[in-house]
Amino acid sequence: MADLFIKNMVCARCILVVENELTKLGLHPVKVELGHAGLEEEILDGGMRALVSARLHELGFDLLDDSKTKMIEAVKGVVIQKIHHSENLDLKVNWSEIISGELHHDYGYLSKLFSSVEGITLEQYIIRQKVEKAKELLFYDELNLSEIAYRLGYSSVQHLSSQFKRVTGQTPSEFKTLRNEGTSRKPIDSLI
């Protein structure tokens, strides 16, 4: 089975797009998930690998070769999955346990690697992802700020509000008021 590690896969739609593209190329995806595609084929020759890389790049994805880059994408995948695709975060979510448990590596190593490659700390990345999810929830106006804070694992509305303002320069209330005046959300794969 050939394993492909793919950058910028951040949602269920990305999984479908990658799976469809691999199938169009005559490959047989066995399992496609955020950041990874397992193929029935044992290996890809250089020409096919280059073709897959080019086609994925056209769709906004990048095929990864470097083991450190693969590890960073795996870390991002765990964070994105937990924040954007889980119903609620636990107030006492222990990111170091979650990330090291999922990836079977020491959290200290993963954190240092992440900072050295991405230029921000893993904690800052997690906060940016949580703020972006808060922006999404505010934009759709289905939950009040207390419900959003609870859903994202914040101990209080004030804690959410202070992180939100630090990242965006606006309070959640200002963002909500201005959302119809062009305040933009960012794609979650570009939050570095």
C-alpha positions, 0 to 999 in steps of 0.5 A: 500500500502506498501512502501519500501525505497531502498538505491543505486537506482541512475538511470533508470536502477536501477528502472527497476532492482528493479521493475523486482526483486519485480515482480519475488518475486510475489509482485505487484509494483505500482510505482517504482522511485529512492529510493522508491517502492510502492507495491499493497500489504498492508504490507510485513510479516517479512519473505517476507521483509527479502527475499526482503532485501536479493534479493535487497542486492544481486543486490547492493541495501539495504532496509532501515528501519530507518527514518533518513536513508530514509530521507538522501536517499530521499535528495540524490535522489533529488540531483541525479535527478536534476544533472544527469537526467535534461537537464540543471541546472539553473544558480541560482538554489536554492538547499535549496528551491528545496530540502526542497520543494520536501521533505517538511522539513526545509532545515536547518534540512535536511542539519544538518541531512545529515552532521551528517549521511554522514560525509560531508556537503550537499553542498559538496555532491552536488559539488561531484555530479556535478563534476562526471557529468562533468567527464561523459560529458568530457569522452564522448567528446560531449560538450566543457567545456563552454557548460558543465559549462552552463549545470551544472549551473556554472557561469563560466568555471573557477568556474567549473574548480576550483571545479573540481580540488579541488575534483579530483586533476586534471583540466578538461583538464587533466582529458580529456587528461588522460581519455584514460589512466585509469582515472576512473569515480565513480558510483554516489551512492558512492560519499561520 
